[in-house]
């Protein structure tokens, strides 16, 4: 039976210790999470006004990279939420300036810079966020998920079990030289 122990949760990342599990199983869990768990992402962007120093395409690209919070209870695959931003300089437009029709769908961080506006510069932008899965497009991946193998060394003994200990570790972590494990 797979055992999962939560090691760390700091608001932006979680760490777990998974034991009694093959690397194939943990990789399958990682891939399913990245590809099948639904998430909100900006799908379409309409720029109605932009006289800043950045081209529309640059601003759209930056907006498209902003991760959004996701409301799993009220949205199904394909459903949309409208967001907008309208600012006039001098100022910096941040992800926190986005206005959403649903306060549960908003940027994960308010501090992502989009564009710096000088005096008399203005942007007016509308966006549609859509709920979908990572197998459709990487922008819908809910998280970056990785794993690393941790050696499970139970018996150092007198060094006679060197080969057994080395085989219990991920490839090329330890080696046996002159009767010593290094």
N, C-alpha and C positions, 0 to 999 in steps of 0.2 A: 504494500500500500504506500502511495506517495505521501510524504510528510512535508508540510509547508510551514515555515516559521517566519513571521515578519521580524526583520531586523531593524529597519529604519523607515520613517515616514517624516518628511520635512516640508510637505506642501508642494514641492516640485518633483520629488522623486521618491520612489519606494524601493526598498531592497528586501529580498526574501532569501531564505536558505531553503532549498528544495533538496530533499534526500530520498533515498530509496527510489530513484528514478533514472532511467537510461537517458543518455544525451539525445537519442532520437525522440523520446517522449517530451522532454523539455523543449526541444526545438520545435516540435509540433505545436505545443502550447503557445510558444512565442509567435509562430507563424499564424495560427488561428486568431490570436489576439490582434495582431497587426492587420490582418486581412479581412476579418469577419465582424469585428466589433464596430458598430456604427459610430460616426462622429460628424460634427458640423464643420463645414469649410466654405469659404467664399467661392461661389461658382461663377457669378456674372458681376461685372462692374460697369456702371455707366458714369462717365465723367462729363458733367454738364458745364463745368467751368474750371479752368486751370490756367492761370497765367504765371505760375511759378517757374523756376529755372529747370525743373524736371519735366521730361516728356510724359505724356499720359501713360505710355506703356511701362515706364519705370515705376510710376506711382501704383499702377494696377498690379505690377509684379510684387511690390513691397506689401500691398494690402493682401494679396493672395497668400503670402507667407505667414500671416498673423494667425496663430492657433486660436480657435474659439472654444468656449465652454459648450457643453452639450447637455441638452435636457432629454434624457432617454424616455421619460414618462409621457411627454406630450408631443413628441415628434416621431414619425415613422420614416422609413427610407423614402427619399424623394420629396419630402415636405420641406418647405422653404420658410425662411425668416428674413425680413428686410432690415438692413442697417444703412446708416447714412452718416456723412460727416460734411459739415460746412464751416469753414474757418476763414478769417481774414487776418493778414499779417499786420504788424510784425509778430510772429510767433512760430513755434514748431508744432506741427500737427502730429499728435501721438495716437496710438491705438485707443487710448483711454478717451479720446474725443469722439469715438464712434457712438452714435445713438442707435438703439435697437428697439424694434417694435415689441420685443420680448426681453425683459430684464434678465432672464436666465441664459440668454444667448448673447455673449459679449466676449471681447478678447480676454485670453487667459491672463495677460499682463497689460496694464495700462501704460507702460513705459516704453513701448516699441515705437521708435521714431519713423514717421512716414515721409514727411517733407518739411523743410524749413521755408517759411514765407517771410519775405521782406515787406516793407511798407507798400500798401496798395496792391498786394498780391492776394489772390483768393482761390480757394478750391471748393467745389460743390460736387459731391460724389454720392451715388447710391449703389448699394451692393445687395446681392441675394446670397444668403448662406443656405446650403442644402445639406440634408442628412444623407450620408451614404457610407460605403465601406471601403477600406484600403485596397481591396482587390480591384476596385474600379480605377482608383487613382491614389497615389501616395499621399496626396494632401488630406485624405480622409483617414489616415492612420492615426489612431487615438494616442499613440505613445511610441517612443523609441525604446525597444526592448532588446536587451542583450543578456547573455549569460556567460559565466566562466566556470570552469570546473575547479573544484577545490579538492585537493588530495585528502583521502580518508586513510590516514596511517594509524593503525591501531596497535601494532606490535613492533617496536624497534628491536627488542630482544638483544641478543649478543652480536647482531650483524650477520648471522647466518641466513636470515630470511630476506637478504638484500634484493634478490630477483623478484620475490613476491611483493615486497614493498614498492619497488619501482613499477611493477605492472599494475598496482592499485592506483597509480597516479596518472594524470593526463600525459599524453605523449610528450617526451622530451623535457619533462619538468625535473626529474632526478636521473642520476646515472650512478653506476657502481664502478669505482676505480680503486684498485688495490685493496679490495675488501671493505671500502668505506663508501657510504652513500653521500653523494654531493649534489 
